Amino acid sequence: MNPSKGQVLIDGIEITTLADSGAFKSVRYCYELLGLVIIFTVYDNLFMPMMYHNIASSKVIRKRINDVADELQISDILLNEPMELNDVQMRLVNLARGMIVEPKILLVDEIQAGMSGEMRDAILNVLISQAKALNQTLVITTTAGDRDEFADSFYSINNDKIERVSL
């Protein structure tokens, strides 16, 4: 979908002019829930989009899946199917799908919900570390009570408009 006004530029390139694989590599959205193919295992849900968009060789993709699964502590569910996952595991698998690509912009929807404080801190540390290492823009939607002190800026949506929040 093209923007109704203005432009969306990534590294000076209008995103709407990118081929599907270029857009796939540039921006990833991590669903809060859903988003996975129910007839695929978690591993296949991570592997197939990467192969479809020809992101890397099978060997590189397998290594990246294993590395991200280890970081997010989901290696033990790689052979499960989506219907076997609880809501936190579903969010982590969706997060892994986004992280594996190492995009320029990573959009993460409500990752913190339902996590213990220890798990939440570990996952946020992984996200923040990757964003810094890749010079990646990280956008996380949050609700009241979620950790947000690491953010560079805050925005809210009011009357269908995105507004910067001054703190």
C-alpha positions as CSV (number, residue, x, y, z in Angstrom):
1,M,0.0,0.0,0.0
2,N,1.4,3.4,-1.0
3,P,1.3,6.3,1.5
4,S,-1.6,8.7,0.8
5,K,0.8,11.7,1.4
6,G,4.5,12.2,1.5
7,Q,7.3,9.7,1.1
8,V,8.8,6.9,3.0
9,L,12.5,6.9,2.5
10,I,15.1,4.3,3.8
11,D,18.7,5.3,3.1
12,G,17.4,7.9,0.6
13,I,15.4,5.4,-1.4
14,E,11.6,5.6,-1.7
15,I,10.3,2.3,-0.2
16,T,7.4,2.1,-2.6
17,T,9.9,1.7,-5.5
18,L,11.6,-1.3,-4.0
19,A,11.0,-4.8,-5.3
20,D,9.2,-7.1,-2.8
21,S,12.5,-8.7,-1.7
22,G,14.1,-5.2,-1.1
23,A,11.1,-4.1,1.0
24,F,11.3,-7.5,2.8
25,K,14.9,-6.8,3.7
26,S,14.3,-3.2,4.7
27,V,11.2,-3.3,6.9
28,R,9.9,-6.2,9.1
29,Y,6.7,-6.1,11.1
30,C,6.5,-8.5,14.1
31,Y,2.9,-9.3,14.8
32,E,1.6,-9.5,18.4
33,L,-0.3,-12.7,17.5
34,L,-1.1,-14.6,14.4
35,G,1.0,-14.1,11.3
36,L,2.3,-17.6,11.2
37,V,1.4,-20.4,8.7
38,I,-0.4,-23.0,10.9
39,I,0.6,-26.0,8.7
40,F,4.4,-25.1,9.1
41,T,6.5,-25.8,12.1
42,V,8.1,-22.8,13.8
43,Y,11.3,-23.6,12.0
44,D,9.6,-23.6,8.6
45,N,7.8,-20.3,9.5
46,L,11.3,-18.8,10.0
47,F,13.0,-20.5,7.1
48,M,10.5,-20.2,4.2
49,P,10.1,-16.4,3.9
50,M,13.9,-16.1,3.9
51,M,14.2,-18.6,1.1
52,Y,11.3,-17.2,-0.9
53,H,12.9,-13.7,-0.9
54,N,16.4,-15.2,-1.6
55,I,17.9,-13.5,1.5
56,A,20.8,-15.9,1.8
57,S,22.0,-19.4,1.2
58,S,20.2,-22.2,3.1
59,K,23.3,-22.7,5.3
60,V,23.4,-19.0,6.3
61,I,19.7,-19.0,7.0
62,R,19.9,-22.1,9.2
63,K,22.7,-20.5,11.2
64,R,20.8,-17.2,11.6
65,I,17.6,-19.1,12.7
66,N,19.6,-21.0,15.3
67,D,21.4,-17.9,16.5
68,V,18.2,-15.9,16.9
69,A,16.3,-18.8,18.4
70,D,19.1,-19.2,21.0
71,E,19.1,-15.4,21.8
72,L,15.3,-15.4,22.2
73,Q,15.4,-18.8,24.1
74,I,13.0,-20.5,21.7
75,S,15.3,-23.3,20.4
76,D,13.2,-25.8,22.2
77,I,10.0,-25.0,20.2
78,L,11.4,-24.9,16.7
79,L,9.7,-28.2,15.7
80,N,6.4,-27.2,17.2
81,E,3.4,-26.0,15.1
82,P,1.9,-22.5,15.8
83,M,-1.2,-24.1,17.4
84,E,1.0,-25.6,20.1
85,L,2.4,-22.2,21.2
86,N,1.1,-20.0,24.0
87,D,0.8,-16.2,23.3
88,V,4.2,-15.3,24.6
89,Q,5.9,-18.0,22.4
90,M,3.8,-16.8,19.4
91,R,5.1,-13.2,19.9
92,L,8.7,-14.5,20.2
93,V,8.4,-16.5,17.0
94,N,7.0,-13.5,15.2
95,L,9.9,-11.4,16.7
96,A,12.4,-14.0,15.5
97,R,11.0,-13.8,11.9
98,G,11.7,-10.1,11.9
99,M,15.1,-10.3,13.6
100,I,16.5,-13.0,11.3
101,V,16.3,-10.6,8.3
102,E,18.3,-7.9,10.1
103,P,16.2,-5.1,8.5
104,K,16.8,-1.4,8.6
105,I,13.5,-0.9,10.4
106,L,12.0,-3.4,12.9
107,L,8.4,-2.8,14.0
108,V,7.4,-4.8,17.0
109,D,3.8,-5.0,18.3
110,E,3.3,-5.5,22.0
111,I,6.2,-7.8,22.7
112,Q,6.2,-7.3,26.5
113,A,2.7,-8.6,27.3
114,G,2.5,-11.6,29.5
115,M,6.2,-11.9,30.1
116,S,7.9,-12.2,33.5
117,G,10.1,-9.2,34.3
118,E,13.2,-11.3,33.8
119,M,12.1,-12.6,30.4
120,R,10.9,-9.1,29.3
121,D,14.3,-7.6,30.3
122,A,16.2,-10.4,28.5
123,I,14.2,-9.9,25.3
124,L,14.4,-6.1,25.3
125,N,18.2,-6.4,25.8
126,V,18.4,-8.6,22.7
127,L,16.3,-6.2,20.7
128,I,18.3,-3.1,21.8
129,S,21.6,-4.9,21.3
130,Q,20.7,-5.9,17.7
131,A,19.3,-2.4,16.9
132,K,22.6,-0.8,18.1
133,A,24.8,-3.3,16.3
134,L,22.9,-2.9,13.0
135,N,22.2,0.8,13.3
136,Q,18.6,-0.3,13.1
137,T,15.5,1.8,13.8
138,L,13.4,-0.1,16.4
139,V,9.7,0.8,16.9
140,I,7.9,-0.9,19.7
141,T,4.2,-0.4,20.5
142,T,3.7,-0.5,24.3
143,T,0.9,-0.2,26.8
144,A,0.8,1.2,30.3
145,G,3.2,-0.6,32.5
146,D,5.6,-1.7,29.8
147,R,9.3,-0.8,30.0
148,D,10.1,2.2,27.8
149,E,12.9,4.0,29.5
150,F,15.3,2.9,26.7
151,A,13.4,4.8,24.0
152,D,14.9,7.8,22.2
153,S,11.4,9.2,21.6
154,F,7.7,8.6,22.2
155,Y,4.7,9.0,19.9
156,S,1.0,8.5,20.4
157,I,-1.9,8.2,18.0
158,N,-4.6,10.8,18.5
159,N,-7.5,11.3,16.1
160,D,-5.8,9.2,13.4
161,K,-2.6,11.4,13.7
162,I,0.8,10.4,15.0
163,E,2.0,12.9,17.5
164,R,5.4,13.2,19.2
165,V,5.0,13.1,23.0
166,S,7.1,15.5,25.0
167,L,8.2,14.2,28.4
